[in-house]
Amino acid sequence: MTEPLVSVLVPVYNHARYVCQCLDSLLSEGWPNLEVLVLDDGSSDGSFEVVRCWRIDNPEAFTRFELMQQPNQGLPRSLNRLIGLARGEYITLLASDDYLLPGGIKARVSSLIKHPEWLAVFGDCEVVDAQGNKLKNSGITQLYPQSLRLKALIDPSLLELELILRWSIPGPVLLLRSEAYKKLGCYDESLFIEDRDFYLRLLSVKALGFLSSSVAAYRMHTQNFIRSSGERQKRQLEDLASSANKNTRRFDGLSRLALYVDYRRLSSSDWRSGNLIYKVGAFWWRALWKGLDYLQSFRLELRQEVSR
């Protein structure tokens, strides 16, 4: 029996140093029916030529392989172009500085087959440095100070609010049915941080699942860990606030309240100036956000007690 076709979308931007390991990981991943679509988004470090040479050395790899090049358009527009070209029943996204772990595609495809109500599933990932040395065992639960909690993710009644309150999902862990983009739309090209908005759309229709095993390696290096400038931080906060605001009405209950509070909290963040009344209001929204996180912690503890 032929395994379903999985499309791996690889946007490339100035990752000449890492992209061969990214592509090599697809050779050793183990899924027999892959199409790999690589789009160089105006790299200036020779990434396109590196991928071209890699393909010359691996001419028979994959069911289908396409290498394309465009002037710099940004990640959301690049992803949308790749989605439009994908032919697979399933789609996964892989940044060119990350790589997949053996069996990760099979584990996620199996999860979607087991759960026909899910449009997408995300797994965990290892965190590695520029040389590939492991820094953390879990990007989901260890990468950020307010990382996600595993026990909340594996509880369907807690996953939605956990992701809203503690958004911290590294890039290479998501795999979707191709129909997800047809039902929910593609990435918002007006956003600099596009994935948060799309995850919220998945959550709003109860179509996102979690797999606790590691499926990929997320790489931390100087290019993706440079401290953001003031303007960049401002843009990031604006995008996160916009995503929260436009998705609030898709939810109800605590999730709807949390997104509204998130929008108000992000809209009053420290890069804005204001008078005393404004600052008191900003403190209130941050305090309310913290209170919702405490409530989620209480719900998690209560669920654990009930399950014992």
C-alpha positions in Angstrom: 0.0 0.0 0.0 1.4 3.4 -1.0 1.7 5.9 1.8 0.0 9.2 1.3 2.0 12.0 -0.2 3.4 14.5 2.3 4.4 17.9 1.1 7.4 19.5 3.0 7.6 23.2 2.5 11.0 24.7 3.0 11.3 28.5 2.8 15.0 29.5 2.6 16.5 32.8 3.6 20.2 33.2 4.2 20.7 29.7 5.6 23.5 28.4 3.4 25.2 27.0 6.4 22.3 24.9 7.6 20.1 24.0 4.6 22.0 20.9 3.6 21.4 19.3 7.0 17.8 20.3 6.7 17.5 18.5 3.4 19.6 15.6 4.5 17.2 15.0 7.4 14.4 14.4 4.9 16.4 11.6 3.3 16.8 9.9 6.7 13.3 10.8 8.1 11.9 7.6 6.8 8.7 8.6 5.0 8.7 7.0 1.6 6.4 9.4 -0.3 7.6 13.0 0.0 7.4 16.0 -2.2 9.9 18.7 -1.2 9.2 22.3 -2.3 12.1 24.7 -1.6 11.7 28.5 -2.1 14.7 30.8 -1.8 13.3 34.2 -0.6 16.0 36.5 -2.0 18.9 35.1 0.0 22.2 37.0 -0.3 24.5 34.3 1.1 24.4 31.7 -1.8 21.7 29.6 -0.2 20.0 29.0 -3.6 23.3 27.7 -5.2 23.9 25.4 -2.1 20.4 23.8 -2.6 21.0 23.5 -6.3 24.2 21.6 -5.7 22.6 19.4 -3.1 20.0 18.4 -5.7 22.6 17.6 -8.2 24.1 15.2 -5.7 20.7 13.7 -4.8 18.9 13.7 -8.2 16.5 10.8 -7.3 15.6 11.9 -3.8 11.8 12.3 -3.1 8.7 11.7 -5.2 8.9 15.3 -6.3 11.4 18.1 -5.7 11.1 21.7 -6.8 13.6 24.5 -6.2 12.4 28.1 -6.8 13.8 31.6 -6.3 12.1 35.0 -5.8 13.0 38.5 -4.6 12.6 38.9 -0.9 8.8 38.7 -0.1 8.9 37.7 3.6 7.9 34.5 5.3 4.0 34.6 5.1 4.0 35.3 1.4 6.6 32.7 0.8 4.6 30.1 2.7 1.4 30.9 0.9 3.1 30.5 -2.5 4.4 27.1 -1.4 1.0 26.0 -0.1 -0.5 26.9 -3.5 2.0 24.5 -5.2 1.7 21.6 -2.8 0.0 18.4 -4.0 0.3 16.3 -0.8 -2.6 15.0 1.3 -0.6 16.3 4.3 1.7 19.4 4.6 4.4 20.2 7.0 6.5 23.4 7.3 10.3 23.2 7.8 12.5 26.3 8.1 15.8 25.8 6.3 17.9 26.1 9.5 15.9 23.4 11.3 15.7 19.7 10.6 13.3 16.7 11.1 14.0 13.7 13.3 13.5 10.1 12.0 9.9 9.0 12.3 8.4 12.4 13.0 6.2 12.5 9.9 4.9 9.0 10.4 4.0 9.8 14.1 2.1 12.9 13.1 0.3 11.4 10.1 -0.7 8.4 12.3 -2.1 10.9 14.9 -4.2 12.6 12.2 -5.5 9.2 10.9 -6.4 8.2 14.5 -8.2 11.6 15.1 -10.2 12.4 12.0 -11.6 15.5 13.8 -8.2 17.1 13.8 -7.1 19.3 10.9 -3.5 19.6 12.3 -1.2 18.2 15.0 1.9 19.5 16.5 4.7 17.6 18.3 7.6 18.5 20.5 11.1 19.3 19.3 14.7 19.2 20.5 16.5 22.5 20.7 20.0 22.6 19.2 22.7 25.2 18.7 24.4 26.3 15.5 26.7 23.2 15.5 23.8 20.8 16.2 24.6 20.3 19.9 21.5 19.6 21.9 20.6 22.5 24.3 17.2 21.3 25.5 15.2 18.1 25.3 11.9 19.9 24.8 11.3 23.1 22.9 7.7 23.0 23.9 8.2 23.0 27.7 11.8 24.3 28.2 12.6 27.0 25.7 10.9 30.0 27.2 10.3 31.2 30.8 6.6 30.9 30.3 6.7 27.7 28.3 3.8 25.3 27.8 3.0 22.6 30.3 3.0 19.1 29.0 0.2 17.9 31.3 -2.1 20.7 30.0 -1.4 19.9 26.4 -2.3 16.3 26.6 -5.6 17.1 28.3 -8.1 18.1 25.5 -10.1 20.2 28.0 -7.0 22.4 28.8 -5.1 22.6 25.6 -7.0 25.5 24.1 -6.5 27.9 27.0 -3.0 26.7 27.6 -2.0 27.7 24.1 -3.7 31.1 24.3 -2.0 31.9 27.7 1.4 30.4 27.1 2.0 30.7 23.4 5.5 29.1 22.8 5.5 26.7 19.8 8.8 26.5 17.8 8.3 26.4 14.1 9.1 22.9 12.7 6.5 20.8 14.7 3.2 21.3 12.8 1.7 18.9 10.3 -1.6 19.5 8.7 -4.2 18.0 6.3 -4.0 20.0 3.1 -7.7 20.8 3.5 -6.9 22.9 6.6 -5.8 25.8 4.4 -8.9 25.4 2.3 -11.2 25.5 5.3 -9.4 28.2 7.4 -7.5 30.2 4.8 -3.7 30.6 4.4 -1.3 32.9 6.4 -2.1 36.6 6.8 0.5 38.4 4.8 0.0 41.6 6.7 1.5 40.0 9.8 5.2 39.7 10.7 4.3 36.9 13.2 1.9 34.8 11.1 1.8 31.5 12.9 0.0 32.7 16.1 -3.0 33.8 14.0 -3.2 30.5 12.2 -3.0 28.4 15.3 -5.8 30.4 16.8 -8.0 29.7 13.8 -7.2 26.0 14.3 -8.1 26.2 18.0 -11.3 28.0 17.3 -12.7 25.0 15.4 -11.4 22.4 17.8 -9.2 21.0 15.1 -5.7 21.0 16.7 -4.1 18.1 18.5 -0.8 17.5 20.3 1.7 14.7 20.1 4.2 14.5 23.0 7.1 12.9 21.1 9.9 15.0 19.5 9.5 15.2 15.7 12.1 17.9 14.8 15.1 19.9 15.9 14.7 23.6 16.3 18.0 25.5 15.9 19.0 28.5 18.1 21.7 30.6 16.5 22.8 34.3 16.2 20.5 35.0 13.2 17.3 33.9 15.0 18.2 34.9 18.5 19.4 38.5 18.1 17.7 40.9 20.4 15.0 42.7 18.6 15.2 46.5 18.0 12.6 48.8 19.4 10.8 49.0 16.1 10.9 45.3 15.6 9.5 44.7 19.1 6.8 47.2 18.4 5.8 45.4 15.2 5.8 42.0 17.0 3.6 43.3 19.7 1.3 44.9 17.3 1.0 41.7 15.3 0.3 39.6 18.4 -2.3 42.1 19.5 -3.9 42.1 16.1 -4.1 38.3 16.1 -5.7 38.2 19.5 -8.2 40.9 18.6 -9.4 39.5 15.3 -9.8 36.0 16.7 -11.6 36.8 19.9 -15.1 36.4 18.5 -14.2 32.9 17.3 -14.1 31.7 20.9 -16.4 31.7 23.9 -15.9 31.3 27.7 -12.5 31.7 29.3 -10.8 31.5 25.9 -12.7 34.5 24.6 -11.9 36.4 27.8 -8.3 35.5 27.6 -7.9 36.7 24.1 -9.6 40.0 24.8 -7.4 40.5 27.8 -4.4 39.6 25.7 -5.3 42.2 23.1 -5.6 44.9 25.8 -2.4 43.8 27.5 -0.4 43.8 24.4 -1.9 47.1 23.2 -0.7 48.7 26.4 2.8 47.3 26.5 5.9 49.2 27.7 7.0 50.6 24.3 4.0 52.9 24.5 4.0 56.1 26.6 1.0 57.3 28.5 -0.2 59.3 31.5 -0.8 57.9 35.0 -4.4 56.8 34.2 -3.1 54.9 31.1 -0.3 53.2 33.1 -2.8 52.1 35.8 -5.0 50.6 33.1 -2.0 48.8 31.5 -1.1 47.4 34.9 -4.7 46.2 35.4 -4.7 44.2 32.1 -1.3 42.6 32.9 -2.6 41.7 36.3 -5.8 40.2 34.9 -3.7 38.2 32.4 -1.6 36.8 35.2 -4.8 35.9 37.1 -6.0 33.9 34.1 -2.8 32.0 34.1 -3.2 31.2 37.8 -6.7 30.0 37.1 -5.4 27.7 34.4 -2.8 26.4 36.8 -5.6 25.7 39.3 -7.6 23.9 36.7 -4.6 21.8 35.8 -4.0 20.8 39.4 -7.7 20.0 39.8 -7.7 17.7 36.8 -4.6 15.9 38.1 -6.3 15.3 41.4 -9.4 14.0 39.8 -7.4 11.6 37.6 -5.5 10.0 40.5 
